[in-house]
Amino acid sequence: MRIAVTTPTGNVGRHVVTALVRAGVRPRVLLREPGRLSPEIRDEVDAVRVDQYDAASVAAATEGVDALFWVDPPSEGADPLADYARATGSVVRAVTDNGIGRVVFQSSVGAEKRTGAGEIDGLAHTETALDGLGIDVTHLRCGYFFTNLELQLDALRAGVLQVILPLDLPMAWVAPRDIAEVAAARLLASDWSGRRVQAVHGPADLTWRQVAGILTAAPGRPVRAERISDDAMRGLLRQAGMTDGLVEAVLGMSTGLREDFVPEQPRTVRTTTPTTLAAWAYDTLRLRLTDAPS
């Protein structure tokens, strides 16, 4: 089976690549800068320089591919949903031009709303477009990535976790490596067809207070959860260099899911994955919190 992987150096994509290599597959990896691949993986893959927003180059890069792991690239522009639409156009053209019969798409919890969830609306658009192609497609509805905590390293070093969601609101938290394992298994499995939705919820639903307690235990320094206003978060995101459009898209991923939202896929053995936040925080985040900021 010829498999292509997008975002092969990302939080999920790099683990998808190594899982496929371990399974005996030599994947084709699509990325802007092939030099970013780790030295140990370069000889195990076929790297193609691709801009995922360029539909023609994506179609050319996926010629002869049987299955595709697709991740919409992160937007940094003034109109994130327009960027998602461009990326969607790329994957649709690739599938159509090359007769790719199987796609595993990295989506998100909340995409089932279709509208009103900020940047997640872009993922919903990709889901809908892929559904219309009549191929075998699995949408991975992923929970909140553990790695999103790395965006708040300075605040965490200062002992605070700032959020705009209710501090006692439970939500699914998941390790990117676990998402990758589900994705690789879906790409390699031959006993499914049609449209599938596979939620990836991590091991447990956690509140922000519980997360703060876990982060306190990992590095051995106190962290407290603090709820701030939407406007205060807007200010922090603008200080981080985000455009106004991106600020609203990022904010909408929280505001759109904080009122009476229940994920379409319940937590079951099928949607639960093993890596705990405590284990990830100890192995990955602990050293970054104790290191002095560069």
C-alpha positions in Angstrom: 0.0 0.0 0.0 1.3 3.5 -0.9 0.6 5.9 1.9 1.2 9.7 2.0 1.4 11.7 5.1 1.0 15.5 5.5 2.5 17.6 8.3 5.1 14.8 8.9 7.1 16.9 11.4 4.0 18.0 13.4 2.9 16.9 16.8 0.8 14.0 15.3 2.3 13.6 11.9 5.8 12.7 13.1 4.4 9.9 15.1 2.3 8.7 12.2 5.4 8.5 10.1 7.4 6.4 12.6 4.4 4.1 13.2 4.2 3.4 9.5 7.9 2.8 9.2 7.8 0.4 12.1 5.0 -1.4 10.3 7.2 -1.9 7.2 5.8 0.9 5.1 7.9 3.5 3.3 5.6 6.5 3.4 5.6 9.5 1.1 5.8 12.6 3.3 4.6 16.0 2.1 6.1 19.2 3.7 7.4 22.6 2.9 10.9 22.0 4.1 12.2 18.4 3.8 15.3 19.5 5.7 13.1 19.7 8.9 12.8 15.9 8.9 14.9 14.3 11.7 18.1 12.7 10.4 17.1 9.2 11.5 13.9 9.3 9.5 15.1 10.8 6.2 16.3 7.5 4.8 13.0 5.8 5.7 10.6 8.0 3.7 10.2 9.6 0.3 10.0 13.4 1.0 8.3 15.7 -1.4 8.4 19.5 -1.1 4.8 20.7 -1.0 2.7 23.8 -0.1 -0.6 22.3 1.1 -2.4 25.5 0.0 -1.2 24.8 -3.6 -3.7 22.3 -5.0 -1.7 21.5 -8.1 1.4 20.7 -6.2 -0.5 18.5 -3.7 -2.1 16.6 -6.6 1.2 16.1 -8.2 2.8 14.9 -4.9 0.1 12.3 -4.3 0.0 10.7 -7.7 -0.1 6.9 -7.3 -1.0 7.1 -3.6 -3.6 4.6 -2.2 -4.2 6.2 1.2 -3.6 9.7 2.6 -3.3 11.0 6.1 -4.5 14.6 5.8 -4.0 17.4 8.3 -5.2 20.9 7.4 -2.1 23.1 7.9 -2.3 25.7 10.7 -3.4 29.2 9.5 -1.5 32.3 10.4 -3.4 34.6 8.1 -6.0 37.3 8.6 -8.8 34.9 7.5 -8.2 31.4 8.9 -11.4 29.9 7.5 -10.4 31.0 4.0 -7.1 29.2 4.5 -9.0 26.1 5.6 -11.1 26.3 2.5 -7.9 26.5 0.3 -6.5 23.5 2.1 -9.7 21.6 1.6 -9.6 22.4 -2.1 -6.1 20.9 -2.2 -7.1 17.6 -0.7 -10.3 17.4 -2.8 -8.3 17.9 -6.0 -5.6 15.3 -4.9 -8.3 12.7 -4.2 -10.2 13.4 -7.4 -7.2 13.6 -9.8 -5.4 10.6 -8.4 -8.3 8.3 -7.5 -7.2 8.1 -3.8 -9.6 5.7 -2.3 -8.9 6.1 1.4 -8.3 9.2 3.6 -7.8 9.5 7.3 -8.4 13.1 8.3 -7.3 14.8 11.6 -10.4 16.7 12.7 -11.6 17.8 16.1 -14.2 17.3 18.7 -16.7 20.1 17.9 -16.6 19.7 14.1 -20.0 18.0 14.4 -21.5 21.4 15.2 -20.5 22.5 11.6 -20.6 26.2 12.5 -20.1 28.3 15.6 -16.8 26.8 16.8 -14.2 29.2 15.4 -11.3 27.5 13.7 -12.9 24.1 14.1 -15.5 25.3 11.5 -12.7 24.9 9.0 -12.2 21.3 9.9 -15.9 20.8 9.6 -15.7 22.2 6.1 -13.0 19.7 5.2 -15.1 16.8 6.7 -18.1 17.8 4.6 -16.0 18.1 1.4 -14.4 14.7 1.9 -17.8 13.1 2.6 -19.0 14.3 -0.8 -16.3 12.4 -2.7 -17.7 8.9 -2.1 -14.4 7.5 -0.8 -13.5 5.6 2.3 -12.8 8.3 4.9 -12.3 8.3 8.6 -12.6 11.6 10.5 -10.6 11.5 13.7 -12.5 13.8 16.2 -9.7 14.5 18.6 -9.8 16.0 22.1 -7.7 18.9 23.4 -4.0 18.2 22.7 -1.7 17.9 25.7 0.8 19.9 23.6 -1.4 23.0 23.6 -0.1 23.5 27.1 3.3 24.3 25.6 1.8 27.6 24.3 1.6 28.8 27.9 5.0 27.9 29.1 5.8 31.4 30.5 2.5 31.6 32.4 3.0 28.0 33.7 6.5 28.9 34.9 4.9 31.8 36.8 2.4 29.3 38.3 -0.8 30.1 36.5 -2.9 28.4 33.8 -5.1 31.0 32.1 -8.3 29.9 30.4 -11.7 31.3 29.3 -13.6 28.1 30.0 -15.3 27.3 33.3 -12.7 25.7 35.6 -14.9 22.8 36.5 -15.9 22.0 32.9 -14.6 18.5 32.0 -13.3 17.9 28.5 -11.3 15.3 26.6 -7.5 15.6 26.8 -5.3 13.5 24.5 -1.7 12.9 23.7 -0.8 13.5 20.0 1.1 10.2 19.9 -2.1 8.3 20.8 -3.9 10.1 17.9 -1.1 9.0 15.6 -1.4 5.4 16.6 -5.1 5.5 15.8 -4.4 7.2 12.5 -1.8 4.6 11.5 -4.0 1.7 12.5 -6.8 3.1 10.3 -4.5 3.7 7.4 -3.2 0.2 7.5 -6.4 -1.7 8.3 -8.3 -3.2 5.3 -11.5 -4.1 7.0 -13.4 -0.8 7.0 -15.0 1.2 4.3 -17.4 4.1 3.7 -17.6 7.1 6.0 -16.4 6.6 9.6 -16.0 8.9 12.5 -13.5 7.9 15.2 -13.3 10.0 18.3 -9.9 10.1 20.1 -10.6 11.2 23.6 -7.5 10.3 25.6 -7.7 8.4 28.9 -10.1 10.7 30.8 -12.1 13.9 30.7 -10.4 16.5 32.9 -11.4 19.8 34.3 -9.0 22.7 34.3 -8.6 22.5 38.1 -7.6 18.9 37.7 -5.1 19.8 35.0 -3.6 22.4 37.2 -3.2 19.8 39.9 -1.5 17.4 37.5 0.9 20.1 36.3 1.7 21.0 39.9 2.7 17.4 40.6 4.8 16.9 37.5 7.5 19.6 38.0 6.9 19.9 41.7 6.0 23.6 41.6 2.5 25.0 42.2 0.2 25.8 39.2 -3.3 27.2 39.7 -6.0 27.5 37.1 -7.3 31.0 36.6 -10.4 31.9 34.5 -10.0 35.2 32.6 -12.3 37.2 30.4 -12.7 36.7 26.7 -11.2 40.2 26.2 -8.3 39.4 28.4 -7.5 36.3 26.3 -7.9 38.4 23.1 -5.2 40.7 24.5 -2.9 37.8 25.2 -3.3 36.3 21.8 -2.7 39.6 20.1 0.5 40.0 22.2 1.6 36.6 20.8 1.4 38.2 17.3 -1.9 36.7 16.1 -4.0 38.7 13.6 -7.4 39.8 14.6 -9.0 37.1 12.4 -6.9 34.4 13.9 -7.6 35.6 17.5 -11.3 35.3 16.9 -10.9 31.9 15.3 -8.8 30.6 18.2 -11.1 32.1 20.8 -14.1 30.6 19.0 -12.8 27.0 19.6 -13.5 27.6 23.3 -16.5 29.9 23.3 -18.3 27.8 20.8 -18.0 24.7 22.9 -18.5 26.0 26.4 -22.3 26.2 26.5 -24.2 22.9 26.6 -21.9 21.1 24.2 -21.8 17.3 24.3 -19.5 15.5 21.9 -21.3 13.4 19.3 -19.1 10.4 20.1 -19.4 9.3 23.7 -16.4 8.0 25.7 -16.1 4.3 25.2 -13.3 1.7 24.9 -13.2 2.6 21.2 -12.6 6.3 21.9 -10.4 6.0 24.9 -6.6 6.0 24.5 -3.9 5.2 27.1 -1.4 8.0 27.6 -2.3 10.1 30.7 -1.6 13.8 31.1 0.4 13.0 34.2 2.8 10.7 32.3 3.1 13.2 29.4 3.7 16.1 31.7 6.4 14.3 33.6 8.1 13.0 30.5 7.7 16.1 28.2 6.6 19.2 30.0 8.5 18.9 33.2 11.9 19.8 31.7 10.5 22.6 29.7 8.9 24.2 32.8 12.1 23.9 34.8 14.3 25.3 32.0 14.8 29.0 31.9 13.0 30.6 29.0 15.3 31.2 26.0 
